[in-house]
Amino acid sequence: MIQGNETFDLQFGDNIIRVEQIQIPGQTFFRIIFPNQVPELRILRALDINKEKFWTSVPEGRQELAEQIGPLIEKYYRSKIK
């Protein structure tokens, strides 16, 4: 069951990407929509075996993009707290 969504835009390189937060019980995903018709990306924060957080794509395979966009999402949410 989806609890609530938020949609916002972020600057990514020379483009503006659309980010949709998707919350399901126990997990928050982010759906990234690119303006140039690149297939959308879904990412989330996960824990590695050392309990350290990292960004990953779902399904796996677009890790580099997840690691580039994840920190932008974090920065967006930190800016809202101030």
N, C-alpha and C positions, 0 to 999 in steps of 0.2 A: 504494500500500500504506500503510495507516494504521500509524504507529509506536506511538502511545500516546495515551491521553486522560486528562484530569483534569476533574472536574466540581466546581464550587463555587458558592456562592450569594453575591450582592452586594446591598447596599441600593441601590436606584435610586428616588429620590423617596420616595414612601410605600409602595413595593412592594419585595419581594424577587424578584430575577431569578435564574434558573439559568443558569450559564455553563459550556459544555462546550468544552474545548480539543480541537481536532482537528489532529493533526500528519500531514502527508503529506511525502514527501521534498521538501525545499527550501522549505516553507511551513507556517505555523501559522495556522489559522483559529479563530475563536471563534463558537460557535453560542449565541445568546442566546434563552432561552425566557421569555416573559412570563407572569405568573400570570393575566392578564385575557383570555386567548385572542387577544391581538394576534398576527398572524403572526410566527413566529420570525424572528430576524435573524441573519445571518452577517456577521462583520466580520474584517478583517485589517489588519496594518500594511503599508503600501506606501511606495515612494519616489517623490517627484515628480521633475521634470526637473532640479531643483537638488540631488538626492540627499538631500532632507530627508524624514524619516519623517512619515507621517500615517495616521490611521485612515479606512478606507473600508468601505462595505457591499458585499456581493457577493450578488446582482447590485447594480449601482448603483441609487440612487434613495432610499436612506434614510440619506443622509450625515449629517444632523443627529443622528440617534440614534447613529450610529457615533462621531461626535466627542464625544458625551456619555458613552457607555459605555466607550470605549477607555481613557480616563485612569483609570477605576475599576479596570479590569483591570490596568493598569500598577501602580497603587497596591497592589492585592492581591499581586502578585508581589514588589514591593519589600518589603512587610511580611514576606514569607516568608524573605527573605534576612537580615534582622536577627537 
